[in-house]
Amino acid sequence: MASASVSRKELKTVVSNVIAESSKQNIKSLKDSQFDALYSFLNSEDTFACLPTGYGKSLIYQMAVMVAKISGLPTKPFVVVISPLNALIQDQIDSCRSLGLIAAKFELDLCKEENSKTVDETEVVFCSPEMLEHLEAKRLLSKLDHRLPGIVVDESHCVTSWGLTVTPFRAAYGKIGDLRGFTKKPIMCLTATAGKTVRN
């Protein structure tokens, strides 16, 4: 679906079907802000969503995978989520799995040929920004570009607060823009903390 535009009406229909098929996961509906971000992301637009803690930011990219699966576009969707902390990554993996999504942490072992089956089956992969500095990781993502609805930067306020300061705490956050060197797919930035500097 990231490769072709979809109308709001069409997306609402697909989302309703996804929710109906996911009744055991207790998804009732999408809030307007969640739907707007999902619509933008799946229409290949870079997307920024500043939503309160507990609002359901993760559900946006989780729904993107579920919508792509039910629509068949792209085949075998593979969403990359950049996240700052291992503990947060594990929580997000558990959340994805509770919705029936195949999720994993992106480690360099995934880049090895013997793990290609795992990569083929994975639908959501979480990683630190430092992981994407490795050449092997960039090569794998380039290879999987046809499966990418897009890339998600969770806790995206870290880009400015950690990566773009005079002496960066985590310089890799300041290099996230380099993703454009190996994919033209949309990037969705999610945060609950965004002042004017972060938004710009």
N, C-alpha and C positions, 0 to 999 in steps of 0.2 A: 504493500500500500504506500510505502515511502517512495516508490518509483512512479506513481501515478496519482493525480489529484483525486480527492474524494470530497463530496459535498457534505455539509453538516448533517443533512437529512440522512444520507447514506450511512454516515458514521454512527449516528444515533441508533439506526436500525441494527447495525452490526454490534454495537455496544450492548444493546438490549438483548441480543441473541447470546452474547458472551456471558452476560449476567445470568440469563436464564439457564445456561449450561453449567454455570458455576454456583448453583444455588446452595450447594453444600459448603461453599467457602464464605457464605454470609456477606456477599457483596450486594448491597441493596440498590445503589445507584451511584452515579458520579455527580459531584457538585459542579456547578457551572465553571468554576475556575479550573477544576481538574479536566473537564471536557474541553475547554478552550485550549489548554496546553496540549492535550492529546491531539486535538484537531490540527493544531499548528505543526506539531512534531511529525505527524503522519503525512502531512502535506509538504514535507521536505523543507520546512522553515526552521531556522535557528530559533529556539524558544527559551524564554526566561519566565520562571514562575517563582514568585516570592509568596509563600503560603505559611500560615502559622504552624508551629510545632503540633503534631498530632492531627493535622488536617488531612493527611493522606497523600503526601507528595510521591511516595514510592509507588502507590497504586497507579500513577500516571504511566510510568514506564512498564509496570507489570501489565497494565491493560494494553499498552502498545504491542507487547508480545502476543497477548491473547487475541487481540484483534487481527494482527498479522497472521496468526496461525489459522484462525477461522476463515480468513479471506484468501489465504494462500499466497499473499504478497508481503514480503518476499518469501520464497520457499525456505523452510527451516530458519525462522528469524533468530538473530543473534544480537542481543543488545549488550553493549559494553557500558558499565556503570563505574565511574571513577569516584572513589570514596576515600576519606582521609584516615580512618582508623580501622584496625583489624577487628575490634569488638563490634563496631558498627557494621562492618562487612558481614560478619557472622550473623548478626541480627537480620540483615537484609536477605541473606541466603535462606535463613529459616522462614522468613516471611514469604519469599518466592515459592519455596517448597510447599508451604501450607496452601498455596493456590494451585498446586499441581504443576508448577514450572520447574524445569531442570536448571538449577543454578549452581555455580561453582566459583571459587576464587581463582583468579588468573595468576598462575605462577609459571615460571619459565619451562617447567616440565610439560606444560600443555603445548608448547611449541615443538615438542619432539614428535617425530613421525609415528612412533609407537602409540601415541596418545591421540591420534587423529580421530578414532572412533568416539572418544570422550568429547572432543571438540564438536564433532558432527551432531552429537546428541544434546549438547548444552545450548540453552536458550537465553540465559542471562549470565554474564560473567562480570565479576567485581574485581577491581584492581586499584592499587594506589597509583598516583600520577607518576611516581618513580618507575613503576613497572613499564610504562609506555615509553620510557627513554631507551629501553633495550632494543637493539636492532632486531632480535628474534621476534619480539612482540610486535614491532611495526610490520615485519614481513608477514606474520600470521594474520594481522588485521587487514592488511592489503589483500591477502589471499581470500579473506572472508568478506570482503567489501560487498559482494552481491547479496549477502545475507543480512546486512546491517540496515535496520530501519533508521538507526542513528546512534549517537553516543550521548550518554548522560553524565553530567558533572553534578554529583550530589554534594550538598554543603558547599555550594559554589562561591560563597563569600570567602572561602579559603584562598581563592585565586589572588585576591587583592591583599588580604590580611596576612597570608603566609608566603605568597610567591612574588609579589610586586613591591615589597618594601625595599628600603636602601640596603639592608642586610637580611635577605630572605631567610626565614625559618625553614621553609621547604621550597627550594628554588624550582623544583619540578612543576609546582603549581603555576609558576610564571611562564612556563613553556607549553601550557595546554593548547595554546593557539597553534603550535606546531603540528597538531593533529591534521590541520588542513593540508599538510604536505603529503598525506597518504590516503585521505578520504574526503570526499565532497559531501558526505551525508550530513544531515542536520545534527546540531549539537544542542541539547536541552540542559539548561542550567537551573538547578533547583536549590532553594535555600529558604530558611525562615528568618534570616538575618541579612537585610540588604538596605544599607543607606544609599545616598546618592552616588557615592564613589563606586560601590559595587554594581549598582544598576547601570551606570555608564560604561 
